[in-house]
């Protein structure tokens, strides 16, 4: 078990299921089901790592409203303590509406507190004695844009290793701040589109070479094709597992949780990818990012025995 810290956003997802298509302007469609559940990349990886047996400190901010209270209750029931989450009485909690269709989805988010965490809100004394710090959703964390490098630098100075998943690069405005962050990041966890966009390269292989000059390890989520990792000149690929998919929200975040857990255990890159792929696949068995997350034993057995998708 590793003592880890996650700094980032927390909000609920309202997931719309069973719709035949996306509605047109002015049109009302009837959905099969709507599920209100815990969302947000940072909260989902925190829950996955807690499910795998890690001791998780979650630093975030939410509103003093029903959505915030429900989110905090979700976290507690998933084994993630909420003591380090700031309750902001001046702002509403965030909420994402996600319409899931076969092979596609559309989302709309009300930010609320999602981008309001500040460097000064973080009590770094709580990180003392922990092994690792993870951050997600950089491009949503507007209050941390200018200080993310300082957070990683300070964590390194306290002896923690670090991992980072920026999310989609939606603002060129903060690219310079990311350049200051890379020297303090040990593990980068993008998806295929993100690693290409952030590197400016034309393909994933070139992009991982570009990042290998900046961070010790990069692990890239490749969707149905599985995942790959590069550490210096070492490159490892693993195919995705076969699973009956219900809904894919947060699958990449559950992958992150599995990969980071295995990485902290000192496993080789192939085993890290397998546990990440297993956690990501198993999380898609039910609506929402945390509903069907797997415990360590289940994920390891799945990784050992499950069929892999053909390439």
Helices and strands as residue ranges (DSSP letters): E 3-7, E 11-17, E 33-39, H 41-51, E 55-63, H 66-77, E 85-88, E 94-101, E 104-110, G 119-121, G 124-127, E 132-136, G 138-140, G 142-144, H 148-157, E 161-165, G 172-174, H 175-182, E 187-188, H 192-199, H 204-212, E 217-221, G 223-225, E 227-231, E 234-238, H 251-264, H 269-282, G 283-285, H 296-305
